[in-house]
Every structure is written in C-alpha cells, then in structure tokens.
Amino acid sequence: MIIHHPLLGPRDAQEFTVLGDASLIDRPDGMAEGAPDAFDSYLHLRDNPAGTHRELWYHEAGDRSWLVVTRDTRTHEVMQVELARDVALAAGRGR
Amino acid sequence: MSETGIASLRAGLQSAGISDGTPMRYSAFRLFAEALRGHRGWRPAWRDPEPQAEYDTLVIGGGGHGLATAHYLASRYGAQRVAVLEKGWIGGGNVGRNTTIVRSNYLLDGNEPFYEYSLKLWEGLEQDLNYNAMFSQRGILNLYHSDSQRDAYIRRGNAMKLHGADAALVGAEGVRAMYPWLNFDNARFPIQGGLLQRRAGTARHDAVAWGYARAADRRGVDILQNCEVTGLQIEGGRITGVDTARGPIRARKVGVAVAGSSSRVMAMAGLRLPVESHVLQAFVTEGLKPLIDGVVTFGAGHFYVSQSDKGGLVFGGDIDGYNSYAQRGNLPVVEDVIEGGMAIMPAIGRARLLRMWGGVMDMSMDGSPIIDRTPVEGLYFNGGWCYGGFKATPASGMAFAHLLATDEPHPTATAFRLDRFRRGFPIDEKGAGAQPNLH
C-alpha cells in the first residue's frame, strides 16, 4: 500500500504502524456521567466494517506524524489521508 | 473386483474387528474397484437438503467450529432439528486456509485447560467421526534464544503440566539432534534450546471439516450451503429466526460461529464486538524430500514451519497489522516472514514458493476467544479466535454445543466471556493490552 502523506507525498506503508479505528481520537471525558461505560466502549468495542474504514496510522519511520487514513478494508484501496491533528482540530479538540 | 468380492472382504474386515459395522466407504479396495468402473460409484458424503421452515437450533457458519458444534449438539447433547447455515461451501473459509497446527502450549489458566481438552478431543477425533483426519502427533518445538526466554518457557511448560498437558525442555544439543540444519550459531539469536510438546502436531484441515460434516449429517443435521444469512429476526430482545438467501428460517436458538466475519454478522443484531478483522498470510513451498518431521517455531521473530505429507514446507508469521477483509496481504509482511525463516533455517532460501494466501482473523482485544451468550436472548456467539482457531476446533464445537444446549458455559470455557474486558478479566497471553494487532 502507498500512503499519500499530506506533507511528504507518497510513502510506503512499511514506514507506518497502525493503531486502529480513528474513533480513538474521541477519548471520552473521564469525569462525565457514565464514564465507565464510555471508556469500555472506547477501549474495547469496534465497528470493524467491511468497506470504508477511517483509521489512525503513525509515520514511525518518517516524520512521526499521526495520520487519519480512509481505506477500503475489502480492497486495501486508500481513499483519503489527512493529518490527525487537522481532524481533531476540526472536531473541536485541543481548544 | 466384483461387488460380492468387496462384500465378502468387508465381512472379513468386520469379523477381524477392523471395521465397526458401518459400511467402510473409503478403502484401497474401494478405490481400486472404482478405478475399474471409471469412478462413477462415488456418492456425496452428506445430503444437500432444502431448508425447513423452522429448526430448534441454527448454527451460522459451516466452517470447522460450526460443523463441530452441530456434530456435538447432535451426538452429545441429543439435539434434534439442527441446521448449519453456510454462505458459500462448507470448509471454504479459515478451516481451509490455516497452517493445520494443533497444540496446547498455553500459559494462562483461562486458556490452557480449554486447549488441552481440545487436544484430548483431537486424539479421539478420528474414532469419533469414523473419518481419517490425518491427525499426526509429530510434536511442536518452540525455540528459545536467551536465558530469560528459557525461564519463560520453563514457566509455560510447568503451567501446561499442571493442566495435564505434556511439555519437555530440550537443550541445544537435543535440538541439534532433532533438526541439525537449524542456524544454531546465529550471532544475534543463537538457539539455546526449545520447549517441546510431543503430543502436538498437525491434521488435514479440509478433512476435519468434511469429517464433522458427514458425522453431523448422519445424525440428521441439515447442512445448508449457499445459504448466506442476510438478517437476524429479533422481537422484544429475543431471537426468533434468520433471513437467508434461501428464505426465512425460524429458530429458538441461533449460534454464530463465523470467525473473520463476526463483526458483520453480529452488527445485524446491533452489537459491536471487541474484535477487529485482520489478514494473516500463509505460505507453502514446492514439494521437498522429508526435512522437518515436526513443527518448529522461531523464538526471536514471528516464523513457524512444518512439512506437509505432500512435502511442501508450510510456514507463516505475523498478521499484516491493519483491518482487512481482503483474504490477501501485502509484501512487507511476506519479507518479514521470509527473513524470519532465513534467520533460523537458511536452507529455506533454496526452496521455491509454490503458493501464498491470506485468511481473515477475528483479532480480539486480548488475543483470546469468546464463547458466550449475548444481550439478545437465544443468540449465542463464538468468535475472536485470532490466528489460533484450528487447534481449538473440537473443544470450540463442544463448548459451543454445551452453551447452546444448557445455557451454561462449558467447564473448560468459563473465562471466554463477552464482557470480560469491561469487568477487567482479559486473558492476555502476551500482555499487550487492548490492541488487537499486537496479539
């Protein structure tokens, strides 16, 4: 697989490690009501779709940025690559 | 040979105690007789029935685990009106894609009794099914390359023995006597010895599916192929049946044993699982003269190898590490596996690769499986087998049949609960945490 890094251009997937579903960006509030349930779901449960999947990749052997890669799990086709930072900021994180 | 000749021969075999009285379908004599008449006498080993409108119990998934479940439901728990629903053809999924290794060399209490029970079931499987699964207890040797790894293997071996399994520590000289061609003096990973389980081995994976299918069919289980489940009928929190490609089927109980596609099927019940689907690759070389009479695993990288009865070296390594339903992997992991092979057995560099393929694994959050009830009444789940499902086939079938028949977990499978992550009781052999691609 080739990952089209937003800053570095096309990079071999071998330079990356995969963390998993991009929903891991949305860490629950540990102080909120129902936090134990929210953390169980956040840590342990996955949608695991056959098809389009957004996931976190880490450019370990490169610039060490976190990316959100949108990929088809049936064909391994990479459809979109974004900086995880941009995704998190757009979702209102890091204010 | 004439029919009467075959019949008299069969009678002779029975009186000599060689056959149990059921007609001996497959034999060298039968093969010879069929060769003389153009192989027109063979009959299907199981029926191809039309789906009935209602069953007591449905098992979704006609792989090893689903067929074993149906067999044990019918033979051990007296279940009637059981059907196995298979999307494609039986044995066409992971039971036909694995590297055929059977072992019970686990460390943790939640796992080892279950896998040792499975190994004991393997030892009686061919008699139980009256089917040659080519189960061969040729031994598995896990190599160690450092003092600390030796100590960990001693601990593992002791844990195995405590649960009735066999284990032996073999020093470097012992390993050299078994496999003199291993790379003992690798500067980085010298072989210091290995943990040997002699009762481990391999089995003919397709024959396991076929044997279970025939045995279940003979007890009246309907095996429905080309019968993909397209929906689960749930009313008031209780399952009442399934929609399939061959029409709706009502049922009181439904067991799901579709590892690889577990998330897709259970999503039809609105459930999210502690599972990610990953691709694991396997490889086989051209046929070679006898080289490896057991199974060998590399302790410092991810590589394991055995030799099939046809002579091919069957080997594999790590999962690719990203979510996949593609049943094929990528080249970086191919390189990684081959590097592992070259590190411990440089001779493999002279063998030509014949085939490579991928299978889709249910990778769970702790690397251990799940056999449990679900929040939907009457719906039961069996999955999360990671890359270790084949060895578990008999015990998985027995434990799932027990759960379906009695609503209680089997005594060897009490730890495989769906909610164990939430409760803080994972069964994490590697201690890698809730990160499926690290198990």
Interface residues (C-beta under 8 A of the other chain):
Chain A: M1 D12 A13 Q14 T17 V18 L19 G20 D21 D40 S41 L43 H44 L45 R46 D47 N48 P49 A50 H53 E55 R71 T73 R74 T75 H76
Chain B: S261 S263 R264 A267 R272 L273 P274 V275 E276 S277 G321 Y322 N323 S324 Y325 A326 N330 P332 M365 F421 R422 A434 Q435 P436 N437
